[in-house]
Amino acid sequence: TQHSNPSIIIEDLGETNATSFTWIVDVAAGKWIGFDVTDSKNALAQSAAVLVQPGSEYYQL
């Protein structure tokens, strides 16, 4: 997340049935973020921390 508290949601990317999608990144470079993904059965998966890099504003998930 963008905050020191990793449980704070900074953005909800909504629902999708796609196997991938593109997110327009609106988090400042240099911030560490993580992704939580919940499936249709409410099973939760979490990504490792990702450092937002300067450059392209698009991130393929």
VOKOL-665414 format. One record per residue: residue in one letter; x, y, z of N, C-alpha, C, O in turn. Coordinates in steps of 0.2 Angstrom, whole numbers, plus 5000, padded with zeros to 4 digits. Atoms other than C-alpha are relative to their C-alpha. Example, Ala and Ser with C-alpha at 12.3 -4.5 7.8 and 13.67 -1.06 7.14 Angstrom:
<gutis>
A500449945000506249785039500450065000500950055003;S499649944999506849955036499650055003499950115004;
</gutis>
This chain:
<gutis>
T500449945000500050005000500450065000501050065001;Q499649945000500550184999500150025007500650075008;H500049984993500350205018500549955004500749905001;S499650044996501450135032499649945003499849895005;N500450064998499950025037499749964994499349994990;P500250045006499749885024499349984999499149964994;S500750025001497949855028499650064997499050054996;I500449955003497350025021500049994993500549984989;I500250005007496550015004500150064997499850114999;I500049935003497150154993499750004993499550064991;E500450005006496250094977499649935000499949885001;D500450075002494849964973500050004992499750044989;L500050015008495149904955499449974997499449964991;G500650025003493449834954500049924999500549895001;E500150075002492849664948500149994993500050034989;T499950025007493349574932500049925000500249895004;N499950075002493249404924500649984996500749934994;A499450015004494749434914500649975003500649975009;T499450034997496349344916500650055001501150045004;S499549954999497349504915499650074998499150074995;F500349935002496949694914500650055001501150045005;T499549944999497949864913499750055005499150075004;W500249954995497849984928500450064998501050064997;I499749945001498250164925500350025007499950045012;V499749994993499450194940500050075002500250124998;D500149934998499050344950500350005007500150045012;V499650004993500350304965500750034998500950014993;A499349975001501950404966500549955000500549905003;A499450045000503550324961500450005006500450055010;G499750004994504550264975499649975006499849955011;K500450034995503050194985500049934999500049904993;W500150075000502850014990499349985000498950015004;I500750025000501149934986500049924999500549894998;G500250075001500349764986499449994998498950044998;F500650015003498949684978499649945004499949895005;D500450054997497549584986499549984995499250024992;V500550025005496449474974499649955004499849905007;T500550054997494849384980499749974994499450004990;D500450035005494049254969499349995002499150025007;S500750014999492249204967499849975006499249975008;K500150044994492349094982500350045007500350015012;N499749964995493149234993500649985003500850005008;A499350024999494849154993500450064999500450094993;L499649945001496149284996500749984998501049935001;A499350015002497849294987500350075001500050124999;Q499649944999499149424991500650004996501049954996;S499450005004500549484980500650025005500550045011;A499449974997502349524986500050074999499650104995;A499949935000502749704989500350024993500849984991;V499749985007503049794972500250085001499850125004;L499849935000504049964971499850034994500050014988;V500249965006503250084959500650044998500950085001;Q499549975003504450144947499850064996499250064994;P500249955005504550304937499949984993500349934991;G500050015007504050304919499349994998498850035000;S500750015003502550224911499550005005499649985011;E500650004996500850254919499649945000499149935004;Y500450065001500250084914500349945004500949935003;Y499750064997500449924924499549944998498949944999;Q500450065002499849754917500049955006500549935009;L500250054995499049644930499849934997499749885001;
</gutis>
